[in-house]
Amino acid sequence: MRVENLGLEYIDLYLIHFPLKLIQEEFKLPVPNECIAAIDIKAVWEGMEECQNLGLTKSIGVSNFSSKRIQQILSFAKIPPAVNQVEMNPLWQQKKLNAFCKENGILVTDYSALGAVGNSGWGHNHVMECDVLQDIAKSKGKTVPQISLRWLYEQGVSIAIKSFNTERMKQNLDIFDWSLTEEELNRIEQN
């Protein structure tokens, strides 16, 4: 697809969505192992860098990449990834990956603060049903999503959330004038 087809001169962020390619006639989950193939990450990254050099994108990054895969890119990249977009929440804390990215100047962006609740393909309700998060939410007069979003914010990651519900959108923004206590953070960490 060409940037002009989007009606834009450039895009802000261009990501490699997965560190692999799928060879399927029709997408279905779970993906059979025989339908998963490696990508030439060096060639793909060079193409990403070219897009940035041409001004087609302001930043380039990755999504769903492990520290090992990012280190591979860093070994040859002229432009390092600006972002690694991953699932992260109080029940899947991604501590090592977050630390690695911070050490290398890569912003982690979370795309699933609630564990992809409502997504029948891979989601679950574990975050929403977590007793620790429910207890903290009740004691603070907040919702479980607000506790999860605040926890992410305190981890220093950016958060990509979506909602079509106006009230939830307002609640999602109501996480900045309070914080989690050290005890609450410890309870979440042990969860």
Residue, then its C-alpha position, 0 to 999 in steps of 0.5 A: m500500500r502506498v502512503e498516498n492511498l491513505g490520503l497522507e504524506y507520511i505515517d507516524l509509526y510503521l511496525i513489523h507486526f510479528p517476527l515471522k510470516l504466516i503461510q495460510e490460505e485462510f487465517k485461523l487460530p491456532v496457526p498450525n506450525e507448518c504455516i509459520a515461516a521465518i522472515d529475513i529480518k535484516a532485509v525487512w529492517e533495511g526496508m523499514e529504514e528506507c521508508q524512514n529515510l524517504g520520509l514515508t514514516k517518522s518512526i519505525g518499530v516492532s511488535n511482539f518481538s522478544s529481547k533476542r529478536i530485538q538484539q538481532i535487529l540492533s546488531f545491524a540496524k542503522i536506525p534502532p526500533a523506536v517502539n516494541q508493541v506487546e501485550m503487557n498487563p498486571l498478570w503478564q508483566q514482561k519485566k525482562l523485556n521492558a527492562f531490555c527495551k528501556e536499556n536500549g532506548i526502545l519505548v514499550t507500548d502495551y496493546s492489551a491492558l486487560g488481557a484481550v478480554g472479549n477477543s475470542g481468538w486469544g483473549h481471556n478474562h483473567v485480569m478482570e477476574c483477578d482478586v488482587l486487582q478487584d481488591i485494590a480497585k474496591s479500596k481505591g474506588k476505581t475500576v479494575p481497568q483503571i488499576s491495570l492502566r495505572w499499573l502500566y503507566e507506572q511501569g513507564v510504558s505507553i498504552a494503546i487502548k480502545s473503547f467505543n463506550t464514552e463512559r469507559m473512555k472517560q474512566n480510561l483517562d482518570i488514571f493520572d491524579w492518583s497512584l498505586t501504593e508500594e504495598e499495592l504494587n508489591r501485591i500486583e507484582q506477586n500476583 
